[in-house]
Amino acid sequence: MDILVSVIAATIKPIGHQLGYLVCYNRNKKELRDQLENLETTKRDVNQRVQEAKGKSYTISEEVSKWLADVDNAILHDELSNSNPSCFNLARRYQLSRKREKQVNYILQLMNKRNSFVEVGYRAPLPDTENIVVPGDYQVLESKTSLAKDIKNALAKPEVKKVGVYGMAGVGKTYLLNEVKKLVLKGEDRLFDRAIDVRVGRFNDVTEIQEQIGDQLNIELPKSKEGRASFLRNNLVKMEGNILILLDDLWKEYDLLKEIGIPLSKEGCKVLMTSRSQDILTNNMNTQECFQVSSLSEEESWKFFMAIIGDKFDTIYKKNIAKNVAKECGGLPLALDTIAKALKGKDMHHWEDALTKLRDSIGMDIKGVSDKVYASLRLSYEHLDGEETKLLFLLCSVFADDYKIPIKDLQMYAMGMRLLNKVKTWEDSKNRVMKLVNDLISSSLLLEAESDSKDKYVKMHNVVRDVAIHIASKEGNMSTFNIGYNKVNEWEDEYRSGSHRAIFANCDNFNNLPLKMNFPQLELLILRVSNWLVENNLQIPYAFFDGMEKLKVLDLTGMCCLRPLWTTPSLNNLRTLCMLRCEFNDIDTIGELKKLEVLRIVKCNMLDHLPPTMSQLTQLKTAFADGEKKYGTKID
């Protein structure tokens, strides 16, 4: 009898538990709604504390960031609290009640996790002042280190809020800033707790300057332009410690407080600015102290030069030739650096030829670039090994000043434009481009650019870019053109034709694209809307590519085409096609691009599949769509 009772009890108990889901249907529904409300209230409290922490430039802990993501996911995907099937649909009500109980338990777990962290963030570590990148050959220059100390002394004066540094292009202003930063941030007598680096340049507008500051403070700025300055100002005011903001390469006047949001009235907040023009710093920006960065003396130039060459000359004649070469660089570190690296390890015929060219060089009247710098950079270009390296160098001039150039993009462009000799596979082109880029970096004609991702980037010194553009225009083998970074709202008539081989158009401010243009030599076209906040993508007119019959590489970002684009005869020679955040009503006709070798499609919402006509692309070597390898080799 006891056994029978135990069996019956064991059978009834789980049945009763399952029936409980039906009996407690309304209670479970109400409990889920109540817990979701509690969760949203708790989330608002945590978000407020996160914003306060960011305002103090604190780093938000990974635990808090993950908790917020989990909460957002729980709230966003809530489909249980409002569903209410008929009382006769017992199976559905049973399922919902059971899921609601599980969801309530999950929410209670999230609430318990919330109680486990006391603080949402922590003070970000100070910059690593011991590892600030300052070239070793720069540190041997006593005049520059002495000037850096003078600038530090000026910044130490309580009444001085704005300090300026000016000098010609290539004289070493940016390197000097790094030395000053190292002096004011290290040691017990450091003047500042934090330094914020901002690259201004010719075309960066106020929004981009604010973004650079916001990124380094780890704060998210308002999406609209209105109120950004006051938001940034309020966050800087709340920050603890002394702050130095470095504005490098000013070309015009800015209202630091009203336009950008830099509160110089805050105790311990100061600005150090550089420009090629003393007038901009003293008259427009009203700096209280201003320092000139002068050219190096002959003695210092030679010392700088030899620190790079590192060679012992076995005859007085050879040494004198080298001294005269260094002298022709005009005491400019940029010129000395590139020439020394171009001639290092070369025989005396190269040195003698270099000296002759430097002495006989003719000024090219490039705004802001001295004749000495031009002659030095031109000579470094001529000493590059092979036509491939030279063409890749000139191609980089299509990008704007200080643009971070993805090396994988250079690979796609170089492969599509046939700049690489005897390269047939994607992997071979990757290796070749990396080798060429490293050669250009070693020659100081390209600079490594910092990156938060695994991707590698390079950039050009703005002076080097100016010279590269001039060389490209004169030689005619890689004429480049860049439009849109001066904030124009249309592609002006005077720039709708030419013999350019590569064009980069920043279309952020364009209202529309021209109906037709004439670029018979064009092989690379980059059309880019980089502003993610734009509601509608910029539309490409159907006849837009007429007059571009040699086009081989097309890179589109934020573009829209409502008519079949790929059937236009002007794209018959296309070998590389890249599309990011683009809208196309018809992708099926892509099979018309018979010569296509490289295809990249990323975040194009309307393109949810690759069409069957892909099989017609018999030359395709690699295709990449939204993080997945679709054909051949993944582009990475």
C-alpha positions in Angstrom: 0.0 0.0 0.0 2.8 2.4 0.9 4.4 1.7 -2.5 1.2 2.5 -4.3 0.8 5.8 -2.5 4.4 6.8 -3.3 3.8 6.0 -7.0 0.6 8.0 -7.1 2.2 11.0 -5.3 5.2 10.9 -7.7 2.8 10.9 -10.6 0.5 13.7 -9.4 3.3 16.1 -8.3 4.8 16.8 -11.7 1.3 16.9 -13.3 0.3 19.5 -10.7 3.3 21.5 -11.4 2.5 21.6 -15.1 -1.1 22.5 -14.4 0.2 25.3 -12.3 1.4 27.1 -15.4 -2.3 27.3 -16.5 -3.6 28.2 -13.1 -1.0 30.9 -12.6 -1.2 32.2 -16.2 -2.4 35.8 -15.2 -0.2 35.9 -12.2 2.9 35.1 -14.3 1.9 37.6 -16.9 1.6 40.4 -14.2 4.8 39.3 -12.6 6.7 39.6 -15.9 5.3 43.1 -16.5 6.3 44.2 -13.0 9.8 42.8 -13.3 10.3 44.4 -16.7 9.3 47.8 -15.2 11.7 47.3 -12.4 14.4 46.4 -14.9 13.8 49.5 -17.0 14.0 51.7 -13.9 17.2 50.1 -12.8 18.6 50.4 -16.3 17.9 54.2 -16.3 19.7 54.6 -13.0 22.7 52.7 -14.3 22.8 54.7 -17.5 22.7 57.9 -15.6 25.7 56.8 -13.5 27.5 55.7 -16.7 27.0 59.2 -18.2 28.3 60.8 -15.0 31.3 58.5 -15.1 32.0 59.3 -18.8 31.7 63.0 -18.0 34.6 62.5 -15.6 36.5 60.7 -18.4 36.2 57.4 -16.5 36.5 54.1 -18.3 33.3 52.0 -18.0 33.9 48.5 -16.7 33.3 45.6 -19.1 30.9 44.0 -16.5 28.6 47.1 -16.6 28.7 47.3 -20.4 27.8 43.6 -20.7 25.0 44.0 -18.2 23.5 46.9 -20.1 23.7 45.0 -23.4 21.9 42.0 -21.7 19.2 44.3 -20.3 18.7 45.9 -23.7 18.4 42.5 -25.3 15.9 41.4 -22.7 13.7 44.5 -23.1 14.0 44.7 -26.9 13.0 41.0 -27.5 10.1 41.0 -25.0 7.3 39.3 -26.8 5.8 37.6 -23.8 4.3 40.3 -21.6 1.7 41.5 -24.2 0.7 38.3 -25.8 -2.8 37.0 -24.7 -4.2 34.0 -26.6 -7.8 32.8 -26.2 -8.6 31.1 -22.9 -9.6 28.0 -25.0 -6.1 27.8 -26.5 -4.7 25.9 -23.5 -1.6 24.7 -25.2 -0.5 28.2 -26.2 -1.4 29.6 -22.7 0.6 26.8 -21.1 3.7 27.6 -23.2 3.5 31.4 -22.6 3.1 30.9 -18.8 6.1 28.6 -18.7 8.2 31.0 -20.7 7.2 34.0 -18.6 8.2 32.2 -15.4 11.7 31.5 -17.0 11.9 35.1 -18.2 11.1 36.4 -14.7 13.8 34.2 -13.2 16.3 35.6 -15.9 15.3 39.2 -15.0 15.8 38.5 -11.3 19.3 37.2 -12.1 20.1 40.4 -14.0 18.9 42.4 -11.0 21.2 40.4 -8.7 24.1 41.0 -11.1 23.4 44.7 -10.9 23.9 44.6 -7.1 27.3 43.0 -7.6 29.0 46.1 -9.0 29.3 49.1 -6.7 31.0 51.5 -9.2 30.2 51.6 -12.9 33.6 52.8 -14.0 37.1 53.7 -13.0 39.6 56.4 -13.7 41.3 55.9 -17.0 45.1 55.4 -16.7 47.3 58.3 -17.5 49.0 58.3 -21.0 52.1 56.2 -21.1 54.6 59.1 -21.2 57.6 56.9 -21.3 56.5 55.5 -24.7 55.3 58.6 -26.5 56.6 58.2 -30.0 59.5 60.6 -30.6 62.1 59.5 -33.2 65.4 58.7 -31.7 67.2 61.0 -34.2 65.0 63.9 -33.1 66.1 63.6 -29.5 69.8 64.3 -30.3 68.9 67.9 -31.3 69.8 70.2 -28.4 68.1 73.3 -29.9 64.8 71.5 -30.1 64.9 69.9 -26.6 65.8 73.4 -25.3 62.8 74.9 -27.1 60.6 72.2 -25.6 61.7 73.2 -22.1 61.0 76.9 -22.9 57.5 75.9 -24.0 57.0 73.9 -20.8 58.1 76.9 -18.8 55.5 79.1 -20.6 52.8 76.6 -19.9 53.7 76.6 -16.2 52.8 80.3 -15.8 49.4 80.6 -14.2 48.3 83.5 -16.3 49.2 81.8 -19.6 46.3 79.8 -21.1 47.3 79.7 -24.8 50.7 79.0 -26.3 51.6 78.9 -30.0 54.3 77.2 -32.0 54.9 78.2 -35.6 57.4 77.4 -38.4 57.6 76.4 -42.1 56.4 73.0 -43.3 58.8 70.2 -42.6 60.6 72.0 -39.8 59.5 69.6 -37.1 56.5 71.2 -35.3 54.6 68.0 -34.7 57.7 66.2 -33.4 58.3 69.1 -31.0 54.7 68.7 -29.6 55.5 65.1 -28.7 58.7 66.2 -26.8 56.7 68.9 -25.0 54.0 66.4 -24.1 56.6 64.1 -22.7 58.0 66.9 -20.5 54.7 68.2 -19.1 53.3 64.7 -18.3 56.1 62.9 -16.6 57.9 63.2 -13.3 56.9 64.6 -9.9 56.9 68.1 -11.4 54.5 67.3 -14.2 52.2 70.2 -15.2 49.3 68.2 -16.5 47.4 65.0 -15.7 46.1 64.5 -19.2 47.0 65.6 -22.7 44.5 65.5 -25.6 46.0 65.4 -29.1 43.9 67.0 -31.9 44.9 67.0 -35.6 43.2 70.1 -37.2 44.6 70.4 -40.7 43.2 72.3 -43.6 39.8 70.7 -44.0 38.8 69.3 -40.6 35.7 71.2 -39.4 34.6 71.9 -35.8 32.6 68.7 -35.6 35.6 66.5 -36.5 37.8 68.4 -33.9 35.1 67.8 -31.3 35.0 64.1 -32.2 38.7 63.7 -31.7 38.4 65.2 -28.2 35.4 63.2 -27.4 37.0 59.9 -28.4 40.0 60.6 -26.2 37.8 61.4 -23.3 35.6 58.3 -23.9 32.4 60.4 -24.1 29.7 60.1 -26.7 28.8 63.5 -28.1 25.3 64.6 -29.1 24.5 63.5 -32.7 23.2 67.0 -33.6 25.7 69.8 -34.1 23.6 72.1 -31.8 24.7 71.8 -28.2 27.9 69.8 -28.8 30.2 72.7 -27.7 28.3 73.2 -24.4 28.2 69.4 -23.8 31.9 69.1 -24.4 32.6 72.2 -22.3 30.5 70.8 -19.3 32.3 67.5 -19.5 35.8 69.1 -19.5 34.8 71.3 -16.6 33.8 68.3 -14.5 37.1 66.5 -15.2 39.6 66.3 -12.3 43.2 67.4 -12.8 45.0 69.6 -15.2 44.3 69.2 -19.0 46.5 70.2 -21.9 44.8 70.2 -25.3 47.2 70.2 -28.3 45.8 71.6 -31.6 48.2 70.7 -34.3 48.3 72.5 -37.7 45.9 75.4 -37.6 45.0 77.1 -40.8 42.3 79.5 -39.7 40.8 81.0 -36.6 38.5 79.1 -34.2 36.5 80.3 -31.2 37.8 77.7 -28.7 34.9 78.1 -26.2 31.8 78.8 -28.4 32.7 76.7 -31.5 34.6 73.8 -30.0 33.8 73.8 -26.3 37.2 74.2 -24.7 36.8 76.0 -21.3 40.0 77.9 -20.7 38.3 79.5 -17.7 38.6 76.1 -16.0 41.6 76.1 -13.7 44.4 73.9 -15.1 43.0 73.8 -18.7 45.4 75.1 -21.3 45.9 74.9 -25.1 49.1 74.4 -27.1 48.7 75.2 -30.9 50.9 74.9 -34.0 50.6 76.6 -37.3 52.7 77.5 -40.3 51.5 81.1 -39.8 52.5 83.3 -36.9 49.7 85.7 -37.8 47.0 83.0 -37.2 48.4 82.3 -33.7 49.2 85.8 -32.5 46.4 87.8 -34.1 43.6 85.3 -34.7 44.0 82.9 -31.8 45.5 85.5 -29.4 48.2 83.3 -28.0 49.9 84.8 -25.0 53.3 83.3 -25.8 54.4 82.2 -29.2 57.6 80.3 -30.2 59.2 79.9 -33.6 60.6 76.5 -34.7 63.7 77.4 -36.8 65.7 75.3 -39.2 68.6 73.4 -37.8 72.1 74.8 -37.9 74.7 73.1 -40.2 76.2 71.3 -37.2 72.8 70.0 -36.0 71.8 69.1 -39.5 74.9 67.0 -39.9 74.4 65.4 -36.5 70.8 64.6 -37.4 71.8 63.3 -40.8 74.5 61.0 -39.5 72.2 59.6 -36.8 70.2 58.1 -39.7 73.0 57.2 -42.0 75.2 55.6 -39.4 78.0 55.1 -42.0 81.7 55.8 -41.6 83.0 57.5 -44.7 86.4 56.0 -45.7 87.6 59.2 -47.5 87.4 62.9 -46.8 85.9 63.4 -50.3 83.0 61.1 -49.6 82.4 62.8 -46.3 82.4 66.2 -47.9 79.9 65.1 -50.5 77.6 63.8 -47.7 78.0 67.1 -45.8 77.0 69.1 -48.9 74.0 66.9 -49.4 72.9 67.5 -45.8 73.5 71.2 -46.3 71.2 71.3 -49.3 68.4 70.1 -47.2 68.1 73.6 -45.6 68.1 72.5 -42.0 64.7 70.9 -42.3 64.3 67.6 -40.5 61.7 66.3 -42.9 64.1 66.8 -45.9 67.1 65.5 -44.0 65.2 62.4 -42.9 63.9 61.4 -46.4 67.2 62.1 -48.1 69.3 60.2 -45.6 67.0 57.2 -45.9 67.1 57.4 -49.7 70.9 57.4 -49.9 71.8 55.2 -47.0 73.9 52.2 -48.2 74.1 53.6 -51.8 77.5 54.0 -53.7 79.1 57.3 -54.3 77.6 57.8 -57.8 74.2 58.0 -56.1 75.5 60.6 -53.7 77.1 62.7 -56.3 74.0 62.6 -58.5 71.8 63.5 -55.6 74.0 66.6 -54.8 73.8 67.7 -58.4 70.0 67.4 -58.5 69.5 69.2 -55.2 71.7 72.1 -56.3 70.1 72.3 -59.7 66.5 71.9 -58.5 63.9 74.5 -59.7 61.3 75.8 -57.2 57.8 74.5 -57.9 55.8 77.1 -56.1 53.8 74.7 -54.0 52.0 76.7 -51.3 53.5 76.1 -47.9 56.3 73.9 -49.2 59.9 75.3 -49.5 62.0 74.6 -52.5 64.5 72.6 -50.3 61.7 70.3 -49.0 60.4 69.8 -52.5 63.8 69.0 -53.9 64.5 66.5 -51.1 61.2 64.7 -51.4 61.4 64.6 -55.1 64.9 63.0 -54.9 63.6 60.4 -52.3 60.8 59.6 -54.8 63.3 59.1 -57.6 65.3 56.7 -55.4 62.4 54.4 -54.7 63.0 50.9 -56.0 60.8 50.1 -58.9 57.8 51.5 -60.7 55.3 49.6 -58.5 56.6 51.5 -55.4 56.4 54.8 -57.1 52.9 54.3 -58.4 51.6 53.1 -55.0 53.2 56.2 -53.4 51.5 58.5 -55.9 48.2 56.7 -55.5 48.2 57.5 -51.8 48.0 61.2 -52.7 44.3 60.7 -53.8 43.4 60.6 -50.1 42.9 63.8 -48.1 45.3 65.3 -45.6 45.8 63.0 -42.5 43.5 60.4 -43.9 44.0 56.9 -42.4 44.5 54.7 -45.5 43.5 51.1 -45.0 46.2 48.9 -46.4 43.6 46.3 -47.5 42.0 49.1 -49.6 45.4 49.8 -51.2 45.6 46.1 -52.0 42.2 46.1 -53.8 43.0 49.3 -55.7 46.5 48.2 -56.8 45.2 44.8 -57.9 42.3 46.2 -59.8 44.4 48.9 -61.5 47.1 46.4 -62.5 49.8 48.3 -60.7 51.4 45.0 -59.5 53.5 43.0 -62.0 53.1 39.3 -62.3 50.6 39.1 -59.5 47.6 36.8 -60.1 46.2 35.7 -56.7 44.7 37.7 -53.9 47.2 36.4 -51.4 50.1 37.3 -53.7 48.8 40.9 -54.0 48.5 41.2 -50.2 52.1 40.2 -49.7 53.3 42.5 -52.5 51.4 45.5 -51.3 52.6 45.0 -47.7 56.2 44.9 -49.0 55.7 48.1 -51.0 54.1 49.9 -48.0 57.0 48.8 -45.7 59.4 50.2 -48.3 57.6 53.6 -48.3 57.5 53.7 -44.5 61.2 52.9 -44.4 61.7 55.9 -46.8 59.6 58.2 -44.5 57.3 58.8 -47.4 54.4 57.0 -45.6 53.7 56.9 -41.9 52.2 54.2 -39.8 48.8 55.2 -38.5 47.3 54.1 -35.2 44.4 51.7 -35.2 42.0 50.2 -32.7 41.3 47.2 -35.0 43.4 44.4 -36.4 43.5 46.2 -39.7 46.6 48.2 -40.6 46.6 51.8 -41.8 49.1 54.3 -43.1 48.9 58.0 -43.8 50.9 60.7 -45.6 52.5 63.8 -44.0 50.6 66.7 -45.6 53.8 68.1 -47.1 54.7 64.8 -48.6 51.2 64.6 -50.1 51.4 68.1 -51.6 54.7 67.0 -53.3 53.2 63.7 -54.4 50.2 65.4 -56.1 52.6 67.8 -57.9 54.8 64.9 -59.1 51.8 62.9 -60.2 50.4 65.9 -62.2 53.7 66.5 -63.9 54.5 62.9 -64.8 51.0 62.1 -65.9 51.2 58.4 -64.9 49.1 58.7 -61.7 47.3 62.0 -61.7 45.0 62.1 -58.6 42.2 64.4 -57.6 40.4 64.8 -54.3 37.1 66.7 -54.0 34.6 67.4 -51.2 36.8 67.9 -48.1 36.4 71.7 -48.5 32.7 71.2 -47.6 31.3 72.1 -51.0 27.7 70.9 -51.6 28.2 70.0 -55.2 30.7 68.6 -57.8 31.6 71.9 -59.4 31.5 72.2 -63.2 35.2 73.0 -63.5 36.1 69.7 -61.9 33.8 67.4 -64.1 36.4 66.5 -66.6 40.1 65.8 -66.7 42.9 63.3 -67.3 43.0 62.0 -63.7 43.7 58.3 -63.1 42.3 58.2 -59.6 39.5 60.3 -57.9 38.3 60.4 -54.3 35.0 62.2 -53.7 33.9 62.9 -50.2 30.2 63.4 -50.9 29.0 64.1 -47.3 27.8 67.6 -48.2 26.7 66.9 -51.8 23.0 67.4 -52.6 23.3 65.3 -55.8 25.8 64.0 -58.3 26.3 65.4 -61.8 24.3 63.7 -64.6 27.4 63.2 -66.7 31.2 63.7 -66.5 34.2 63.2 -68.7 37.2 61.3 -67.3 38.5 59.2 -70.1 41.7 58.1 -68.2 40.0 57.3 -64.9 40.7 53.9 -63.4 39.8 54.3 -59.7 36.7 56.1 -58.4 35.9 56.4 -54.7 32.5 57.9 -53.9 32.0 58.1 -50.2 29.3 59.4 -47.8 30.9 58.7 -44.5 28.2 60.4 -42.4 26.1 57.6 -40.9 23.4 60.0 -39.8 22.3 60.9 -43.3 18.8 59.5 -43.7 18.8 58.8 -47.4 21.8 57.6 -49.5 23.1 59.8 -52.3 21.6 58.7 -55.6 23.8 57.8 -58.6 22.4 59.0 -61.9 22.2 56.3 -64.5 24.5 58.1 -67.0 26.9 59.1 -64.2 29.6 56.7 -65.4 29.4 57.7 -69.1 32.8 59.1 -70.1 34.7 56.8 -67.7 35.3 53.9 -70.1 38.6 52.9 -68.5 37.2 52.6 -65.0 38.6 49.5 -63.3 38.0 50.0 -59.6 34.7 51.4 -58.1 34.5 51.9 -54.3 31.0 53.1 -53.1 29.9 54.1 -49.6 26.5 55.3 -48.7 25.2 55.4 -52.4 21.9 54.5 -54.0 20.9 53.5 -57.5 17.3 52.9 -58.4 18.0 51.7 -61.9 20.2 48.7 -62.9 23.7 50.1 -62.7 25.8 47.3 -64.0 24.4 47.3 -67.6 26.0 50.6 -68.5 28.8 50.0 -71.1 31.2 52.3 -69.2 31.6 49.7 -66.5 32.6 46.9 -68.9 36.2 47.0 -67.7 35.4 47.0 -64.0 37.6 44.6 -62.1 37.0 45.6 -58.5 33.7 46.6 -56.9 33.3 47.6 -53.2 29.9 48.5 -51.7 29.4 49.7 -48.1 25.9 50.8 -46.9 24.6 51.0 -50.4 21.1 50.6 -51.8 20.4 48.9 -55.1 17.0 47.8 -56.4 18.5 45.3 -58.8 21.6 43.3 -58.1 20.8 40.5 -60.5 22.4 42.2 -63.5 25.8 42.2 -61.7 26.6 39.2 -64.0 27.1 41.7 -66.8 30.5 42.7 -65.1 32.3 40.0 -67.0 35.8 41.1 -66.0 35.1 41.5 -62.2 37.8 39.9 -60.0 37.2 41.3 -56.6 33.7 41.9 -55.0 33.1 43.3 -51.5 29.6 43.9 -50.1 29.2 45.2 -46.5 26.1 46.3 -44.7 24.0 46.7 -47.9 20.6 46.0 -46.3 18.7 45.5 -49.6 21.3 43.0 -50.8 20.3 40.0 -48.7 21.7 37.4 -51.1 24.1 37.0 -54.0 22.1 36.3 -57.1 22.5 33.2 -59.4 24.1 35.5 -62.0 27.2 35.4 -59.9 28.0 32.2 -61.8 28.6 34.4 -64.9 31.5 36.2 -63.2 34.1 33.7 -64.4 37.1 35.9 -63.6 36.1 36.4 -59.9 39.0 35.7 -57.6 37.5 36.7 -54.3 34.1 37.9 -53.0 33.3 39.0 -49.5 29.9 39.9 -48.1 29.1 41.0 -44.5 31.9 39.1 -42.7 31.4 35.9 -44.6 33.4 34.3 -47.4 31.0 33.9 -50.3 33.4 32.8 -53.0 37.1 32.2 -53.3 39.2 33.9 -50.6 37.9 36.1 -47.8 39.1 39.7 -48.0 40.9 40.4 -44.7 
